[in-house]
Amino acid sequence: MTDLDKMQGTWNLVSAMEDGKPLSEDRVKQTTIVVKGNTFRFPGPAEDATARAGTFKLDETKNPKEMDSTSDEKEISLGIYELESDSYEVCFAPAGKPRPANFSSEPGSGQILQVWQRQKNN
């Protein structure tokens, strides 16, 4: 099973930082992402996202593993990710900037650091 297979489904945001500032807890709780095939979309609010919707590409041979996100507007953001069975962490550089070297969001970096948890079926 590939990482792409494991990414399928709906995920809830657990925590997020952008440019060194944490996203408020009420906004975190409202944010979900739906992954289907190599596409993603945010059905609700997505203030701390690279894009509302688009496609992504994974390279699980790299260390850290790499994720490239392409918005529907064709804006490309380079990121790195770490995937567990029911959670994943991702760090994206601002569009047009080099891929992050580590999982961090320092002030001035513009980097987005997010932790996601798989949504449990009720």
C-alpha positions in Angstrom: 0.0 0.0 0.0 1.4 3.4 -1.0 1.3 6.6 1.0 -1.2 7.9 -1.6 -3.5 4.9 -0.7 -3.1 5.8 3.0 -3.9 9.5 2.5 -7.5 8.8 1.1 -10.4 10.0 3.2 -11.4 12.9 5.4 -8.9 14.5 7.9 -9.4 16.9 10.7 -6.8 19.6 11.5 -5.3 19.1 14.9 -2.9 22.0 14.9 -1.5 24.6 12.5 1.2 27.3 12.4 1.9 29.8 9.7 4.9 32.0 9.8 5.5 31.2 13.5 2.0 32.0 14.6 -0.5 29.3 15.7 -3.9 29.2 14.2 -6.6 29.8 16.8 -8.2 26.6 18.2 -11.7 27.5 17.0 -10.4 27.8 13.4 -8.5 24.6 13.8 -11.6 22.7 14.9 -13.5 24.0 11.8 -10.9 22.8 9.3 -11.2 19.5 7.4 -9.6 18.3 4.2 -10.9 15.6 1.9 -8.4 13.5 -0.2 -9.7 11.6 -3.1 -7.2 10.1 -5.5 -4.5 12.7 -6.0 -7.0 15.6 -5.4 -7.7 17.6 -2.2 -10.4 20.0 -1.2 -11.4 21.9 1.9 -15.2 21.6 2.3 -15.3 24.4 5.0 -13.1 27.3 6.1 -9.5 26.9 4.9 -7.7 30.1 6.0 -4.4 28.2 6.7 -4.3 26.2 3.5 -2.0 26.4 0.5 -5.2 26.4 -1.7 -8.9 25.6 -1.4 -8.6 22.7 -3.8 -6.1 21.1 -6.2 -3.9 18.1 -6.7 -0.9 16.8 -5.0 2.1 14.5 -5.7 4.0 12.4 -3.2 7.5 11.1 -3.3 7.9 8.6 -0.5 11.4 7.7 -1.6 12.9 11.0 -0.3 13.9 11.7 3.3 12.0 13.6 4.5 9.2 12.5 2.2 8.1 15.1 -0.3 4.6 16.5 -1.2 4.0 19.0 -4.0 0.6 20.7 -3.9 -0.8 22.3 -7.1 -3.8 24.6 -6.6 -6.6 24.7 -9.1 -5.1 28.1 -10.1 -1.8 26.2 -10.9 0.1 27.6 -8.0 2.7 25.1 -6.8 3.7 24.8 -3.1 6.6 22.5 -2.1 6.3 20.6 1.1 7.5 17.6 3.2 5.4 15.2 5.1 5.4 12.4 7.6 2.6 9.9 7.5 1.4 7.6 10.4 -1.6 5.2 10.1 -4.2 7.8 11.4 -2.3 11.1 11.3 0.1 13.1 9.2 2.3 16.1 9.6 3.0 18.4 6.7 5.1 21.5 6.2 4.8 23.7 3.2 6.9 26.6 2.0 5.0 29.6 0.4 4.4 29.2 -3.3 7.5 29.9 -5.3 9.9 29.3 -2.3 12.2 26.3 -1.8 11.0 23.2 -0.1 11.3 23.3 3.7 14.3 21.4 5.2 12.5 20.5 8.4 9.1 20.5 10.1 9.1 24.1 11.5 7.3 27.4 11.0 9.6 30.1 12.2 8.6 33.8 12.1 9.5 35.2 8.7 9.7 31.9 7.0 6.1 32.0 5.8 6.0 28.2 6.2 2.8 26.4 7.1 3.1 23.5 9.5 0.0 21.3 10.0 -0.9 18.2 11.9 -3.9 16.2 10.7 -5.9 13.3 12.3 -8.0 10.9 10.3 -11.7 11.5 10.8 -13.4 8.5 12.5 -16.6 7.3 10.9 -19.4 7.8 13.4 
